């Protein structure tokens, strides 16, 4: 259906409010649409409305046959993962993969559950297995980077994430790349902030301009991370912090 396709595109772009509206339109057209019900449930998980998800999960369970039961398992796994019920999430994602071995969302959900359980090495093996089926899947490349990051293999994680974004830029891949880059270069970022504090006591000149520019770039990357992870209001609010970052430039005129 057209509305399902629009909803899926909005979901993949982290436009969850729009996706929810499109899935509801699809459900109005067909009250027993499993894809619409699952889509609404998965979107509500992203929006944090977990109490409603249980209702939709029950509806999906009542409609799906054996061949499509993996869709209900996927929704159950994502709900349990959001609630941090890792053992339930693990079992649900494994059932989903048993029903559909090509379900990328089940692979990535199980990988995240394993990482959160301290089993990042198993998550790496799982994602590499999925990549053998779809070698150029950008989401799987991002989650491989995540599994490597949980093992403190940060440079390797950065390389893998960069390869994934370079092949096929996606919201998830870009978010993981920025997050891993922040981890790898965290001491550099701390140094940039300390230099910004020192810039208040430096005379105007290119070193101050360079320090302020570096802090603005760091802030812009942080705002981009919020945007890619669907927190767009926080992304816009973060951009307002550019104004305080300019203080070392305008201080000489203030203290005259």
VOBA-1610 file (N, C-alpha, C; in pm, whole numbers, padded with zeros to 5 digits, always signed):
BEGIN
Unk+00084-00119+00000Unk+00000+00000+00000Unk+00088+00125+00000Unk+00035+00230-00059Unk+00110+00355-00069Unk+00141+00414+00068Unk+00042+00411+00158Unk+00063+00471+00290Unk+00165+00391+00370Unk+00169+00258+00352Unk+00269+00176+00421Unk+00409+00212+00371Unk+00422+00230+00239Unk+00552+00265+00183Unk+00598+00401+00234Unk+00506+00498+00240Unk+00542+00631+00292Unk+00581+00622+00439Unk+00506+00540+00514Unk+00535+00524+00657Unk+00672+00460+00677Unk+00704+00360+00597Unk+00834+00294+00609Unk+00948+00392+00581Unk+00930+00477+00480Unk+01034+00575+00448Unk+01052+00675+00563Unk+00939+00719+00620Unk+00947+00812+00733Unk+01012+00745+00854Unk+00979+00619+00877Unk+01037+00543+00989Unk+01189+00532+00973Unk+01232+00498+00852Unk+01376+00483+00826Unk+01450+00616+00839Unk+01377+00727+00822Unk+01438+00860+00832Unk+01423+00919+00973Unk+01375+00838+01068Unk+01356+00880+01208Unk+01248+00988+01223Unk+01159+00999+01124Unk+01046+01092+01134Unk+00928+01014+01191Unk+00937+00982+01320Unk+00848+00884+01379Unk+00704+00935+01393Unk+00686+01062+01418Unk+00550+01116+01428Unk+00479+01106+01293Unk+00550+01139+01186Unk+00493+01127+01052Unk+00466+00980+01018Unk+00560+00894+01053Unk+00543+00751+01026Unk+00420+00696+01098Unk+00401+00738+01223Unk+00286+00691+01300Unk+00156+00731+01232Unk+00149+00855+01182Unk+00029+00900+01113Unk+00001+00820+00988Unk+00106+00790+00911Unk+00088+00713+00787Unk+00045+00569+00817Unk+00104+00509+00922Unk+00064+00372+00958Unk-00083+00370+01004Unk-00125+00473+01074Unk-00266+00478+01118Unk-00360+00494+01000Unk-00319+00572+00900Unk-00400+00584+00778Unk-00414+00447+00711Unk-00302+00374+00704Unk-00306+00240+00644Unk-00397+00147+00722Unk-00396+00162+00855Unk-00481+00076+00939Unk-00628+00109+00920Unk-00660+00234+00895Unk-00799+00272+00868Unk-00849+00211+00738Unk-00758+00198+00642Unk-00797+00137+00514Unk-00815-00013+00526Unk-00736-00075+00616Unk-00745-00220+00634Unk-00720-00251+00780Unk-00826-00274+00855Unk-00816-00287+01001Unk-00738-00410+01046Unk-00716-00505+00956Unk-00640-00625+00993Unk-00504-00629+00922Unk-00452-00512+00885Unk-00321-00505+00820Unk-00211-00531+00922Unk-00146-00645+00908Unk-00040-00681+01003Unk+00076-00584+00993Unk+00112-00545+00870Unk+00224-00453+00852Unk+00196-00318+00918Unk+00071-00271+00910Unk+00035-00145+00973Unk+00040-00156+01125Unk-00013-00267+01179Unk-00011-00287+01324Unk+00130-00297+01377Unk+00214-00375+01307Unk+00354-00389+01350Unk+00426-00255+01337Unk+00398-00183+01228Unk+00460-00053+01209Unk+00424+00045+01320Unk+00296+00047+01357Unk+00253+00135+01467Unk+00324+00095+01596Unk+00329-00034+01623Unk+00394-00080+01745Unk+00541-00043+01750Unk+00613-00065+01641Unk+00757-00033+01637Unk+00780+00117+01648Unk+00691+00197+01588Unk+00704+00342+01596Unk+00678+00391+01738Unk+00577+00333+01804Unk+00547+00371+01942Unk+00664+00337+02035Unk+00733+00228+02005Unk+00853+00194+02083Unk+00955+00307+02072Unk+00977+00356+01949Unk+01074+00465+01929Unk+01029+00593+01998Unk+00897+00615+02005Unk+00845+00736+02068Unk+00833+00722+02219Unk+00856+00600+02270Unk+00852+00578+02414Unk+00714+00552+02472Unk+00612+00532+02387Unk+00475+00505+02435Unk+00457+00354+02454Unk+00526+00299+02552Unk+00534+00154+02565Unk+00402+00090+02609Unk+00320+00163+02685Unk+00194+00105+02732Unk+00102+00071+02615Unk+00106+00150+02509Unk+00022+00124+02392Unk+00075+00008+02309Unk+00207-00015+02314Unk+00267-00118+02229Unk+00213-00255+02264Unk+00192-00281+02394Unk+00142-00412+02437Unk+00008-00444+02371Unk-00078-00341+02360Unk-00209-00360+02295Unk-00191-00402+02149Unk-00104-00334+02078Unk-00083-00367+01937Unk-00014-00502+01920Unk+00075-00536+02013Unk+00139-00667+02008Unk+00036-00778+02020Unk-00061-00758+02111Unk-00168-00858+02126Unk-00251-00872+01999Unk-00279-00759+01933Unk-00356-00765+01807Unk-00279-00841+01699Unk-00148-00815+01693Unk-00066-00882+01592Unk-00062-01032+01620Unk-00044-01069+01746Unk-00042-01212+01782Unk-00173-01280+01742Unk-00285-01208+01753Unk-00414-01268+01720Unk-00437-01283+01571Unk-00360-01209+01489Unk-00383-01211+01345Unk-00283-01296+01268Unk-00158-01300+01315Unk-00054-01366+01234Unk-00068-01517+01237Unk-00036-01578+01126Unk-00024-01722+01121Unk+00120-01762+01150Unk+00149-01890+01135Unk+00284-01938+01164Unk+00388-01873+01075Unk+00353-01851+00947Unk+00450-01797+00852Unk+00491-01654+00884Unk+00400-01578+00949Unk+00430-01438+00978Unk+00449-01411+01126Unk+00461-01515+01207Unk+00475-01494+01351Unk+00604-01420+01385Unk+00703-01423+01294Unk+00828-01354+01320Unk+00807-01203+01334Unk+00703-01148+01270Unk+00677-01004+01281Unk+00636-00968+01423Unk+00554-01054+01485Unk+00517-01032+01624Unk+00637-01049+01716Unk+00722-01147+01684Unk+00842-01169+01765Unk+00936-01048+01756Unk+00947-00989+01637Unk+01031-00871+01620Unk+00980-00756+01706Unk+00849-00733+01704Unk+00790-00626+01785Unk+00810-00654+01934Unk+00790-00779+01973Unk+00810-00815+02115Unk+00955-00791+02157Unk+01047-00827+02069Unk+01189-00808+02100Unk+01224-00661+02117Unk+01173-00575+02028Unk+01203-00432+02037Unk+01141-00370+02161Unk+01021-00415+02198Unk+00957-00366+02320Unk+01038-00408+02443Unk+01078-00535+02447Unk+01157-00583+02561Unk+01292-00513+02569Unk+01353-00487+02454Unk+01483-00418+02452Unk+01469-00276+02507Unk+01360-00209+02469Unk+01336-00074+02519Unk+01318-00075+02671Unk+01257-00182+02721Unk+01236-00195+02866Unk+01358-00252+02937Unk+01460-00286+02858Unk+01585-00346+02909Unk+01561-00483+02970Unk+01456-00555+02921Unk+01435-00696+02956Unk+01516-00780+02856Unk+01646-00787+02880Unk+01737-00840+02778Unk+01715-00988+02749Unk+01681-01066+02851Unk+01660-01210+02828Unk+01539-01233+02738Unk+01431-01157+02763Unk+01311-01169+02679Unk+01341-01120+02538Unk+01413-01008+02527Unk+01448-00954+02396Unk+01532-01054+02318Unk+01628-01116+02384Unk+01716-01214+02318Unk+01634-01328+02259Unk+01542-01384+02338Unk+01461-01496+02290Unk+01369-01453+02176Unk+01309-01335+02188Unk+01216-01289+02085Unk+01288-01266+01952Unk+01404-01202+01957Unk+01479-01178+01833Unk+01525-01309+01770Unk+01564-01405+01853Unk+01606-01535+01798Unk+01489-01606+01731Unk+01369-01594+01789Unk+01250-01653+01724Unk+01222-01582+01592Unk+01238-01451+01591Unk+01215-01375+01467Unk+01312-01421+01358Unk+01438-01443+01395Unk+01536-01488+01297Unk+01508-01631+01251Unk+01453-01714+01340Unk+01417-01850+01301Unk+01303-01846+01198Unk+01215-01746+01210Unk+01105-01733+01115Unk+01143-01662+00987Unk+01243-01573+00996Unk+01287-01498+00878Unk+01436-01469+00895Unk+01518-01552+00836Unk+01663-01540+00854Unk+01723-01419+00783Unk+01641-01345+00707Unk+01691-01227+00636Unk+01642-01097+00697Unk+01583-01104+00817Unk+01528-00985+00882Unk+01643-00905+00946Unk+01683-00797+00881Unk+01794-00716+00930Unk+01764-00656+01067Unk+01640-00613+01090Unk+01604-00553+01218Unk+01618-00652+01333Unk+01590-00780+01307Unk+01608-00881+01411Unk+01756-00902+01440Unk+01838-00903+01336Unk+01983-00914+01357Unk+02036-00799+01440Unk+01999-00676+01401Unk+02053-00559+01472Unk+01998-00551+01614Unk+01871-00587+01632Unk+01814-00587+01767Unk+01882-00688+01857Unk+01906-00808+01805Unk+01975-00910+01883Unk+02119-00869+01912Unk+02184-00807+01814Unk+02322-00761+01835Unk+02328-00658+01947Unk+02234-00564+01949Unk+02231-00463+02054Unk+02203-00527+02190Unk+02111-00622+02193Unk+02080-00692+02317Unk+02203-00766+02371Unk+02277-00830+02282Unk+02398-00902+02324Unk+02504-00805+02376Unk+02519-00691+02309Unk+02617-00591+02355Unk+02580-00539+02493Unk+02452-00514+02515Unk+02407-00463+02644Unk+02420-00570+02753Unk+02423-00696+02713Unk+02440-00806+02809Unk+02587-00839+02833Unk+02678-00764+02770Unk+02820-00789+02786Unk+02874-00898+02695Unk+02801-00928+02589Unk+02840-01035+02496Unk+02868-00976+02358Unk+02952-00872+02356Unk+02979-00802+02230Unk+03050-00891+02129Unk+03130-00987+02177Unk+03198-01078+02083Unk+03098-01165+02010Unk+02991-01209+02078Unk+02886-01286+02012Unk+02809-01197+01914Unk+02789-01071+01952Unk+02720-00978+01863Unk+02801-00958+01734Unk+02933-00949+01747Unk+03018-00934+01629Unk+03004-01054+01535Unk+03007-01174+01592Unk+02992-01296+01511Unk+02857-01296+01441Unk+02752-01257+01514Unk+02617-01254+01458Unk+02607-01158+01340Unk+02661-01037+01357Unk+02649-00936+01251Unk+02733-00977+01131Unk+02851-01034+01155Unk+02934-01080+01041Unk+02863-01191+00964Unk+02789-01275+01035Unk+02710-01379+00968Unk+02602-01316+00880Unk+02535-01211+00932Unk+02433-01142+00853Unk+02495-01072+00733Unk+02615-01018+00749Unk+02682-00948+00639Unk+02722-01042+00526Unk+02737-01169+00558Unk+02767-01265+00450Unk+02648-01281+00357Unk+02526-01257+00410Unk+02406-01264+00326Unk+02388-01134+00246Unk+02411-01020+00312Unk+02396-00889+00247Unk+02520-00806+00278Unk+02627-00824+00202Unk+02756-00762+00235Unk+02755-00610+00236Unk+02665-00545+00166Unk+02667-00399+00157Unk+02558-00332+00239Unk+02501-00404+00334Unk+02396-00346+00415Unk+02456-00244+00513Unk+02416-00117+00497Unk+02476-00010+00578Unk+02439-00022+00726Unk+02316-00068+00756Unk+02275-00083+00895Unk+02359-00188+00966Unk+02383-00300+00898Unk+02465-00405+00957Unk+02608-00359+00979Unk+02661-00280+00885Unk+02796-00225+00902Unk+02801-00135+01026Unk+02695-00057+01047Unk+02691+00030+01164Unk+02690-00050+01293Unk+02612-00158+01295Unk+02604-00240+01417Unk+02730-00323+01438Unk+02800-00356+01330Unk+02930-00420+01346Unk+03026-00323+01415Unk+03022-00196+01372Unk+03102-00094+01439Unk+03067-00083+01586Unk+02938-00091+01618Unk+02895-00085+01757Unk+02951-00202+01838Unk+02944-00324+01781Unk+02995-00441+01851Unk+03145-00429+01877Unk+03216-00375+01780Unk+03360-00354+01798Unk+03387-00248+01904Unk+03305-00144+01907Unk+03323-00038+02007Unk+03302-00093+02148Unk+03203-00181+02165Unk+03179-00240+02297Unk+03295-00327+02341Unk+03377-00372+02246Unk+03497-00450+02279Unk+03621-00360+02291Unk+03598-00228+02289Unk+03708-00129+02296Unk+03804-00139+02179Unk+03758-00191+02066Unk+03838-00192+01943Unk+03797-00069+01862Unk+03830+00048+01919Unk+03772+00173+01872Unk+03817+00212+01732Unk+03945+00196+01702Unk+03994+00235+01569Unk+03934+00146+01461Unk+03925+00016+01492Unk+03863-00076+01396Unk+03714-00042+01379Unk+03648-00007+01489Unk+03508+00032+01482Unk+03490+00158+01398Unk+03582+00252+01413Unk+03575+00376+01334Unk+03592+00346+01186Unk+03686+00258+01152Unk+03710+00223+01011Unk+03588+00155+00950Unk+03530+00059+01024Unk+03414-00014+00974Unk+03296+00080+00955Unk+03273+00169+01052Unk+03162+00263+01043Unk+03180+00358+00925Unk+03304+00404+00906Unk+03332+00494+00794Unk+03308+00423+00661Unk+03349+00296+00651Unk+03326+00220+00528Unk+03177+00208+00499Unk+03097+00183+00605Unk+02953+00170+00586Unk+02889+00299+00538Unk+02927+00412+00599Unk+02870+00541+00559Unk+02916+00580+00420Unk+03042+00548+00388Unk+03096+00582+00256Unk+03024+00505+00146Unk+02991+00378+00174Unk+02921+00298+00073Unk+02777+00344+00056Unk+02709+00365+00170Unk+02567+00400+00165Unk+02531+00483+00287Unk+02531+00617+00274Unk+02501+00701+00390Unk+02359+00677+00442Unk+02348+00644+00570Unk+02218+00626+00634Unk+02218+00699+00767Unk+02099+00721+00820Unk+02086+00791+00948Unk+02156+00713+01060Unk+02129+00582+01067Unk+02187+00501+01173Unk+02338+00494+01160Unk+02385+00472+01035Unk+02529+00462+01013Unk+02601+00591+01048Unk+02542+00704+01011Unk+02604+00834+01042Unk+02608+00857+01192Unk+02499+00820+01262Unk+02496+00838+01407Unk+02603+00754+01476Unk+02617+00628+01435Unk+02720+00542+01494Unk+02859+00596+01464Unk+02880+00643+01343Unk+03012+00696+01305Unk+03050+00814+01395Unk+02957+00907+01415Unk+02986+01023+01499Unk+03010+00981+01643Unk+02927+00889+01693Unk+02943+00845+01832Unk+03078+00776+01854Unk+03118+00692+01759Unk+03247+00623+01772Unk+03361+00723+01759Unk+03347+00820+01668Unk+03451+00922+01652Unk+03468+01002+01781Unk+03357+01034+01848Unk+03365+01104+01976Unk+03442+01020+02078Unk+03421+00889+02075Unk+03490+00802+02171Unk+03640+00794+02140Unk+03673+00780+02011Unk+03813+00767+01972Unk+03890+00896+02000Unk+03826+01009+01973Unk+03894+01138+01985Unk+03850+01215+02111Unk+03807+01141+02215Unk+03753+01209+02333Unk+03855+01300+02400Unk+03984+01256+02404Unk+04085+01341+02468Unk+04110+01468+02386Unk+04101+01455+02255Unk+04115+01574+02171Unk+04000+01671+02197Unk+03878+01616+02213Unk+03763+01702+02240Unk+03776+01773+02374Unk+03827+01699+02474Unk+03850+01762+02606Unk+03952+01874+02592Unk+04057+01849+02513Unk+04159+01950+02491Unk+04104+02074+02424Unk+04011+02054+02329Unk+03950+02166+02258Unk+03871+02254+02356Unk+03798+02189+02447Unk+03720+02264+02546Unk+03812+02343+02639Unk+03921+02279+02684Unk+04016+02348+02772Unk+04080+02467+02700Unk+04109+02449+02572Unk+04166+02560+02494Unk+04067+02675+02482Unk+03938+02641+02471Unk+03836+02746+02464Unk+03835+02828+02593Unk+03850+02759+02709Unk+03858+02832+02837Unk+03981+02922+02840Unk+04093+02871+02788Unk+04217+02949+02787Unk+04207+03068+02692Unk+04122+03057+02590Unk+04110+03164+02490Unk+04061+03295+02550Unk+03994+03288+02666Unk+03948+03411+02732Unk+04067+03499+02776Unk+04182+03437+02798Unk+04298+03510+02849Unk+04403+03533+02739Unk+04365+03504+02614Unk+04457+03521+02502Unk+04421+03647+02423Unk+04519+03714+02367Unk+04487+03831+02283Unk+04420+03786+02154Unk+04340+03873+02093Unk+04273+03836+01967Unk+04376+03798+01860Unk+04344+03699+01781Unk+04434+03654+01676Unk+04390+03520+01622Unk+04468+03465+01529Unk+04426+03341+01463Unk+04418+03223+01558Unk+04501+03211+01666Unk+04483+03097+01757Unk+04343+03096+01820Unk+04294+03215+01859Unk+04159+03222+01918Unk+04054+03184+01814Unk+04071+03234+01691Unk+03975+03201+01585Unk+03972+03050+01560Unk+04090+02989+01561Unk+04100+02845+01537Unk+04034+02765+01649Unk+04057+02807+01773Unk+03998+02738+01888Unk+03846+02747+01885Unk+03794+02866+01857Unk+03648+02883+01851Unk+03590+02800+01737Unk+03656+02799+01622Unk+03608+02721+01508Unk+03605+02572+01542Unk+03709+02522+01610Unk+03714+02381+01647Unk+03600+02345+01741Unk+03567+02432+01836Unk+03457+02407+01927Unk+03322+02410+01856Unk+03309+02500+01757Unk+03184+02505+01680Unk+03166+02377+01599Unk+03275+02327+01540Unk+03267+02201+01465Unk+03227+02087+01557Unk+03287+02081+01677Unk+03253+01977+01774Unk+03106+01985+01813Unk+03056+02107+01837Unk+02915+02125+01871Unk+02826+02084+01755Unk+02864+02119+01634Unk+02784+02084+01516Unk+02773+01932+01500Unk+02882+01861+01527Unk+02878+01714+01520Unk+02786+01657+01626Unk+02790+01716+01746Unk+02699+01670+01851Unk+02553+01692+01814Unk+02524+01807+01753Unk+02387+01836+01708Unk+02346+01741+01596Unk+02440+01709+01507Unk+02411+01614+01400Unk+02379+01477+01457Unk+02451+01437+01563Unk+02423+01308+01627Unk+02281+01306+01683Unk+02240+01414+01751Unk+02104+01422+01803Unk+02002+01413+01689Unk+02032+01479+01578Unk+01941+01478+01462Unk+01929+01338+01404Unk+02042+01270+01383Unk+02039+01137+01323Unk+01970+01035+01414Unk+01975+01058+01545Unk+01912+00964+01638Unk+01768+01003+01669Unk+01715+01102+01596Unk+01574+01134+01606Unk+01537+01237+01710Unk+01636+01296+01780Unk+01607+01397+01882Unk+01626+01536+01820Unk+01534+01574+01735Unk+01554+01693+01653Unk+01537+01821+01733Unk+01450+01822+01832Unk+01436+01941+01914Unk+01565+01969+01990Unk+01624+01865+02046Unk+01751+01882+02116Unk+01861+01927+02021Unk+01852+01882+01896Unk+01950+01923+01797Unk+01943+02074+01773Unk+01821+02126+01757Unk+01804+02270+01735Unk+01846+02350+01858Unk+01810+02301+01977Unk+01848+02371+02100Unk+02000+02373+02116Unk+02064+02263+02075Unk+02209+02257+02085Unk+02278+02362+02000Unk+02217+02395+01886Unk+02277+02496+01798Unk+02281+02634+01864Unk+02191+02657+01961Unk+02193+02785+02031Unk+02319+02804+02113Unk+02388+02691+02144Unk+02511+02700+02221Unk+02625+02763+02141Unk+02603+02783+02011Unk+02705+02852+01931Unk+02731+02993+01985Unk+02625+03056+02036Unk+02640+03194+02084Unk+02741+03204+02199Unk+02731+03121+02304Unk+02833+03128+02410Unk+02974+03095+02359Unk+02983+03009+02257Unk+03115+02973+02206Unk+03186+03092+02142Unk+03109+03192+02103Unk+03168+03310+02040Unk+03222+03411+02141Unk+03202+03386+02270Unk+03242+03483+02373Unk+03391+03521+02368Unk+03483+03425+02345Unk+03624+03467+02337Unk+03652+03568+02225Unk+03568+03568+02121Unk+03587+03661+02010Unk+03538+03802+02044Unk+03428+03809+02121Unk+03369+03939+02151Unk+03415+03995+02285Unk+03488+03915+02364Unk+03534+03962+02496Unk+03612+04092+02489Unk+03706+04106+02392Unk+03783+04232+02391Unk+03695+04356+02378Unk+03584+04347+02305Unk+03494+04462+02289Unk+03410+04483+02414Unk+03382+04372+02488Unk+03301+04384+02609Unk+03379+04451+02721Unk+03509+04417+02736Unk+03590+04467+02849Unk+03651+04603+02824Unk+03631+04660+02707Unk+03686+04795+02680Unk+03622+04899+02769
//
